[in-house]
């Protein structure tokens, strides 16, 4: 009986120590993995079509040469995101690349296809 009470006290103290230390525990965060599947710009119409993958629910900011083309809606449950912009003021020229940056911290770059 005495031994059981002692064991219960030790377990209770252990739980209290762990609860006190809980706020100090830092969970490592991983950077979101972002991909670009398509990056197309149609100059005559100022039309952008960019798509790829990111963590579900994350939005992606697409930019060219430091100028923001737009921000996607949240990535679908399977991770797919897309950005469609018509009459954009951001223009791409041959040799330009788009950069997609997720709110989760991931980044991807790909050459722009100009048909």
C-alpha positions as CSV (number, residue, x, y, z in Angstrom):
1,X,0.0,0.0,0.0
2,X,2.8,2.4,1.0
3,X,4.7,1.5,-2.2
4,X,1.6,2.1,-4.4
5,X,1.1,5.6,-2.9
6,X,4.8,6.4,-3.4
7,X,4.5,5.3,-7.1
8,X,1.4,7.4,-7.6
9,X,3.2,10.5,-6.1
10,X,6.2,9.9,-8.4
11,X,3.9,9.6,-11.4
12,X,2.0,12.8,-10.4
13,X,5.2,14.7,-10.0
14,X,6.4,13.5,-13.5
15,X,3.1,14.7,-15.1
16,X,3.5,18.1,-13.4
17,X,7.1,18.5,-14.6
18,X,6.1,17.5,-18.1
19,X,3.1,20.0,-18.1
20,X,5.4,22.8,-16.8
21,X,7.9,22.1,-19.6
22,X,5.3,21.8,-22.4
23,X,5.3,25.5,-23.4
24,X,9.1,25.3,-23.8
25,X,8.9,22.4,-26.3
26,X,9.4,23.7,-29.8
27,X,7.9,21.6,-32.6
28,X,10.0,21.7,-35.7
29,X,8.2,23.2,-38.7
30,X,8.8,21.9,-42.2
31,X,8.8,24.1,-45.2
32,X,5.9,23.6,-47.6
33,X,6.9,21.8,-50.8
34,X,5.7,23.9,-53.8
35,X,5.8,22.9,-57.4
36,X,4.9,24.7,-60.6
37,X,3.2,22.5,-63.3
38,X,2.4,25.2,-65.9
39,X,3.4,28.8,-66.3
40,X,1.9,30.4,-69.4
41,X,1.7,34.1,-70.4
42,X,-0.2,35.3,-73.5
43,X,1.1,38.8,-74.2
44,X,-1.7,39.9,-76.6
45,X,-4.3,39.5,-73.8
46,X,-2.1,40.0,-70.7
47,X,-3.3,36.5,-69.6
48,X,-1.5,34.4,-67.0
49,X,-2.2,30.7,-66.4
50,X,0.0,29.3,-63.6
51,X,-0.7,26.1,-61.6
52,X,1.1,23.6,-59.4
53,X,1.0,22.0,-56.0
54,X,1.4,23.0,-52.4
55,X,0.2,21.9,-49.0
56,X,-3.6,21.7,-48.9
57,X,-5.1,25.0,-47.8
58,X,-2.1,27.1,-48.5
59,X,-2.2,30.1,-50.9
60,X,0.6,30.8,-53.3
61,X,2.0,34.1,-54.4
62,X,3.2,34.2,-58.1
63,X,5.7,36.8,-59.2
64,X,7.9,37.7,-62.1
65,X,11.0,39.8,-61.6
66,X,9.8,41.0,-58.2
67,X,6.3,42.0,-59.5
68,X,3.4,40.1,-58.1
69,X,1.2,38.6,-60.7
70,X,-1.4,37.4,-58.2
71,X,-2.2,35.2,-55.3
72,X,-3.9,31.8,-55.8
73,X,-6.9,30.5,-53.9
74,X,-6.2,27.9,-51.2
75,X,-4.7,24.7,-52.5
76,X,-7.3,21.9,-52.8
77,X,-7.3,18.9,-50.5
78,X,-5.0,17.1,-53.0
79,X,-2.6,20.1,-53.0
80,X,-3.4,21.6,-56.4
81,X,-3.5,25.4,-56.7
82,X,-4.0,27.6,-59.8
83,X,-3.8,31.3,-60.7
84,X,-5.7,32.7,-63.7
85,X,-5.3,36.4,-64.3
86,X,-6.7,38.3,-67.3
87,X,-5.5,41.8,-68.4
88,X,-2.5,41.7,-66.1
89,X,-0.1,44.7,-65.9
90,X,2.8,42.3,-65.2
91,X,4.4,41.4,-68.5
92,X,6.8,38.6,-69.2
93,X,9.3,38.4,-72.0
94,X,11.2,35.4,-73.3
95,X,13.7,34.2,-70.8
96,X,11.6,35.3,-67.7
97,X,10.8,32.9,-64.9
98,X,7.9,32.8,-62.5
99,X,8.4,32.3,-58.8
100,X,5.7,30.7,-56.7
101,X,5.9,31.2,-52.9
102,X,3.6,29.4,-50.5
103,X,2.4,30.9,-47.2
104,X,4.0,27.7,-45.8
105,X,7.4,29.0,-46.9
106,X,8.1,26.8,-49.9
107,X,9.3,28.3,-53.2
108,X,9.5,27.1,-56.8
109,X,10.8,28.7,-60.0
110,X,10.0,27.8,-63.6
111,X,10.5,29.4,-67.0
112,X,7.5,31.2,-68.5
113,X,6.0,29.7,-71.6
114,X,5.1,32.5,-74.1
115,X,3.1,31.0,-77.0
